[in-house]
Amino acid sequence: MASTTIEFAVQMTCKNCIDTIKSHFSDVQGVKDIQFYLEQQTVVIQSTLPTLKLLQILESTGKKVAIKGYAGGQAAVSILEAGNESIQGVVRFIQPTSDICIVDGTVDGLKMGTYRSYIYECGDISAGCENVGNIFNPTNSPEGHSYGYLDKIISDDNKRATFRFENNVIKVSDLIGRSFVITEESDNTKKIVCGVIARSAGLFQNPKLICACDGTTVWDEASKKSAL
């Protein structure tokens, strides 16, 4: 399984903070490397774990945490904000190598069960998920095996779907401006929730800790989004 390298903003003040974080990761399987940059208040983790899992471990130290960027050629993110209002989620796309795209997401509010995930042609969510076009299929592959069909996702009894899978066909550069869509398993025309795919920051490409417009810290902004 390919690993991803993720940069987190972590509110650290001294070496004791680093030691605390190290202790929380000491027995965690799937973490290949962890680097600390105290002055920049940044932790960079290379692992095969879902982003949410790493975020939860960092937050368990009592520190404020936010995701800042990903290593690799390109990265993108889709905030699932259209469709069923009771369902929300974030899906990230990371291209660590030219032939691997990692799809890493968490969706809350889905009834327990199995669903399908797709890339649709358009990023127009002004009318919910109705104007996103067709499943993205530039290679004209047979239906059910198109470029835009990603994978099945499973929601648990807490109505949460957490997933991380590799795709050897899609490229992040092809996805920008399109939509990520979740549908019923039995009928991909029944779109449940969707979001536009937008470019996101790479490793060390997001230096801001405080927003110049309103003074909001990156950690407070992350807390606002998680409360939505």
C-alpha positions as CSV (number, residue, x, y, z in Angstrom):
1,M,0.0,0.0,0.0
2,A,1.3,3.4,-0.9
3,S,2.0,5.9,1.9
4,T,1.0,9.5,2.0
5,T,3.0,12.4,3.7
6,I,0.7,14.9,5.4
7,E,1.6,18.2,7.0
8,F,-0.4,19.1,10.1
9,A,-0.4,22.4,12.0
10,V,-0.1,21.5,15.7
11,Q,-0.1,24.0,18.5
12,M,3.3,23.2,20.1
13,T,5.3,25.4,22.5
14,C,8.3,23.3,23.6
15,K,10.1,19.9,23.4
16,N,7.6,18.4,25.9
17,C,4.9,18.9,23.3
18,I,7.0,16.9,20.9
19,D,7.6,14.1,23.4
20,T,3.9,13.9,24.2
21,I,3.0,13.5,20.5
22,K,5.7,10.9,20.1
23,S,4.3,8.9,22.9
24,H,0.9,8.8,21.4
25,F,2.3,7.4,18.1
26,S,4.8,4.9,19.7
27,D,2.5,1.8,19.2
28,V,0.6,3.0,16.1
29,Q,0.9,0.6,13.2
30,G,1.1,2.1,9.7
31,V,3.2,5.2,10.6
32,K,6.5,5.1,8.7
33,D,8.0,8.4,9.7
34,I,7.2,11.5,11.8
35,Q,9.0,14.8,11.7
36,F,8.6,17.8,14.0
37,Y,9.2,21.5,13.2
38,L,8.7,23.3,16.5
39,E,9.3,26.8,15.3
40,Q,6.8,26.4,12.5
41,Q,4.4,24.5,14.8
42,T,4.2,21.7,12.1
43,V,4.2,17.9,12.3
44,V,4.8,15.9,9.1
45,I,3.7,12.3,9.1
46,Q,4.3,9.6,6.5
47,S,1.9,6.7,6.8
48,T,-0.6,4.4,5.2
49,L,-3.4,5.4,7.6
50,P,-6.5,7.5,6.8
51,T,-6.1,11.2,7.4
52,L,-8.9,11.1,10.0
53,K,-7.0,8.5,12.1
54,L,-3.9,10.6,12.2
55,L,-5.9,13.7,13.0
56,Q,-7.6,11.9,15.9
57,I,-4.3,10.7,17.4
58,L,-2.9,14.2,17.3
59,E,-6.0,15.6,18.8
60,S,-5.9,13.0,21.6
61,T,-2.7,14.8,22.9
62,G,-4.8,17.8,23.8
63,K,-3.2,20.0,21.1
64,K,-5.1,22.0,18.5
65,V,-4.6,20.5,15.1
66,A,-5.3,21.3,11.5
67,I,-4.4,19.8,8.1
68,K,-2.1,22.0,6.1
69,G,-0.9,20.1,3.0
70,Y,0.2,16.9,1.3
71,A,3.4,15.7,-0.4
72,G,3.2,14.5,-3.9
73,G,2.8,15.9,-7.4
74,Q,-0.7,17.3,-6.7
75,A,-3.4,17.2,-4.2
76,A,-7.1,18.2,-4.2
77,V,-10.1,18.2,-1.8
78,S,-13.8,18.0,-2.1
79,I,-16.1,19.4,0.6
80,L,-19.4,17.5,0.4
81,E,-21.9,20.3,0.8
82,A,-24.6,19.7,-1.7
83,G,-27.5,17.2,-1.8
84,N,-28.8,15.8,1.4
85,E,-28.2,18.5,4.1
86,S,-27.9,15.9,6.9
87,I,-24.8,14.4,5.2
88,Q,-21.4,16.1,5.3
89,G,-17.9,15.0,4.5
90,V,-14.4,15.7,3.2
91,V,-12.7,13.7,0.5
92,R,-9.0,14.2,-0.4
93,F,-7.1,13.2,-3.5
94,I,-3.3,12.8,-3.2
95,Q,-1.0,11.9,-6.1
96,P,2.1,10.5,-4.5
97,T,3.4,9.0,-7.8
98,S,2.4,9.4,-11.4
99,D,0.5,6.1,-11.4
100,I,-1.2,6.2,-8.0
101,C,-4.0,8.4,-6.7
102,I,-5.0,7.9,-3.1
103,V,-8.6,8.8,-2.2
104,D,-9.0,9.5,1.5
105,G,-12.3,10.5,3.0
106,T,-14.7,10.7,5.9
107,V,-18.5,11.2,5.5
108,D,-21.0,11.6,8.3
109,G,-24.7,11.1,8.2
110,L,-24.9,8.2,5.7
111,K,-27.3,5.4,6.9
112,M,-25.5,2.2,7.6
113,G,-24.8,0.3,4.4
114,T,-22.8,0.3,1.1
115,Y,-22.6,3.1,-1.4
116,R,-20.8,4.0,-4.6
117,S,-18.4,6.9,-5.2
118,Y,-17.9,8.6,-8.5
119,I,-16.2,11.5,-10.3
120,Y,-18.9,13.4,-12.3
121,E,-18.1,15.7,-15.2
122,C,-19.1,19.1,-13.8
123,G,-18.6,21.1,-10.7
124,D,-21.9,22.9,-10.8
125,I,-23.6,22.3,-7.5
126,S,-25.8,25.4,-7.6
127,A,-28.9,23.1,-7.9
128,G,-27.6,20.4,-5.5
129,C,-26.3,17.4,-7.4
130,E,-28.6,17.8,-10.4
131,N,-26.2,19.7,-12.7
132,V,-23.0,17.7,-12.3
133,G,-23.4,16.0,-15.7
134,N,-22.5,12.4,-16.4
135,I,-20.0,10.1,-14.8
136,F,-16.6,11.4,-16.0
137,N,-15.5,8.9,-18.6
138,P,-12.9,10.4,-21.0
139,T,-11.8,7.0,-22.2
140,N,-15.3,5.8,-23.1
141,S,-14.9,2.7,-21.0
142,P,-18.0,0.4,-20.6
143,E,-20.6,1.5,-18.0
144,G,-19.6,0.3,-14.6
145,H,-15.9,0.4,-15.5
146,S,-15.6,4.0,-16.4
147,Y,-12.7,6.3,-15.5
148,G,-15.0,8.1,-13.0
149,Y,-16.1,5.0,-11.0
150,L,-13.9,5.0,-7.9
151,D,-14.9,2.4,-5.3
152,K,-17.7,1.3,-2.9
153,I,-17.7,2.9,0.5
154,I,-19.3,1.5,3.6
155,S,-21.0,3.4,6.4
156,D,-21.1,2.0,9.9
157,D,-23.8,1.9,12.6
158,N,-22.6,5.4,13.7
159,K,-23.5,6.7,10.2
160,R,-19.9,7.3,9.4
161,A,-18.0,6.1,6.4
162,T,-14.2,6.3,6.6
163,F,-12.2,5.2,3.6
164,R,-8.8,5.2,2.0
165,F,-8.1,3.4,-1.3
166,E,-5.7,3.6,-4.2
167,N,-6.7,4.2,-7.8
168,N,-4.3,3.5,-10.7
169,V,-6.4,5.2,-13.3
170,I,-7.4,8.7,-12.3
171,K,-5.1,11.7,-12.1
172,V,-5.6,14.6,-9.8
173,S,-4.9,17.0,-12.6
174,D,-8.0,15.7,-14.4
175,L,-10.3,16.1,-11.4
176,I,-10.0,19.8,-10.6
177,G,-13.4,21.5,-11.2
178,R,-15.3,18.3,-11.4
179,S,-17.5,16.7,-8.7
180,F,-17.1,13.9,-6.2
181,V,-20.5,12.2,-5.9
182,I,-21.9,9.4,-3.6
183,T,-24.8,7.4,-4.9
184,E,-27.0,4.5,-3.8
185,E,-25.3,1.2,-4.4
186,S,-28.0,-0.2,-6.6
187,D,-28.6,3.0,-8.7
188,N,-25.9,5.5,-9.6
189,T,-28.6,8.0,-10.8
190,K,-29.7,8.5,-7.2
191,K,-27.1,11.0,-6.1
192,I,-27.0,11.5,-2.3
193,V,-24.3,14.1,-1.7
194,C,-21.6,15.8,-3.7
195,G,-19.0,18.4,-3.7
196,V,-16.7,20.3,-6.1
197,I,-13.1,19.0,-6.4
198,A,-10.7,21.9,-5.8
199,R,-6.9,22.1,-5.7
200,S,-5.4,22.0,-2.2
201,A,-2.0,22.9,-0.8
202,G,1.0,20.6,-1.1
203,L,3.7,20.0,1.5
204,F,5.0,23.3,3.0
205,Q,2.9,25.4,0.5
206,N,0.6,26.8,3.2
207,P,2.7,28.8,5.6
208,K,-0.2,30.8,7.2
209,L,-1.1,30.2,10.9
210,I,-3.2,33.3,11.2
211,C,-5.7,34.7,8.7
212,A,-4.8,38.3,7.8
213,C,-8.5,39.3,7.4
214,D,-9.9,38.4,10.8
215,G,-7.1,37.1,12.9
216,T,-8.6,33.6,13.0
217,T,-5.9,30.9,13.7
218,V,-5.7,27.8,11.4
219,W,-6.7,25.7,14.4
220,D,-9.8,27.8,15.2
221,E,-10.8,27.6,11.5
222,A,-10.5,23.8,11.6
223,S,-12.7,23.7,14.7
224,K,-15.3,25.8,13.0
225,K,-15.4,23.4,10.0
226,S,-15.6,20.3,12.2
227,A,-18.5,21.8,14.0
228,L,-20.6,22.2,10.8
